[in-house]
């Protein structure tokens, strides 16, 4: 079975990219990071990619004016099998979703369907969890659809909310869980022929 070719799309720090990349280097991982895309030229994700010799694209540096087409074209060019959005704060456009149907997943820092949707990212999510009085938060990995955080959930892990938590302390524990769950899901997809996306022949 060939290695699953994974692209990561991120807007900022890229900590989930780092976790995925490190997991890909373990023996028998069966997946590799072949492309990193960011809409932020100063993102930590792009710096990490360049430092580790992973092909990287900044959207404004692409030849296409349309971000959807720029992303789609880059993914096709690099023969990507699975797309992971991790801290990417924009919607994936319809052409990319059509080209990579059922092959785009996202990691979200809450137990969907709670605390998802427009504006629910980063600290905003954790603050919403605390204000709601939830006793448990967590992480969801889900398929990407045309609406924010609305695709089918693939896997979740719970993170308890502790007395005295702030958005920052809760967020730090949730992020640790992201760094475990996301690589686990990608590894499972890479190993499981029934869960693995259909892979086109690479030229």
Beta strands, then each sheet from edge to edge (+ up, - down):
strand 1: 4-9
strand 2: 31-38
strand 3: 56-58
strand 4: 82-85
strand 5: 104-108
strand 6: 136-143
strand 7: 153-160
sheet 1: 3+ 2+ 1+ 4+ 5+ 6- 7+
end
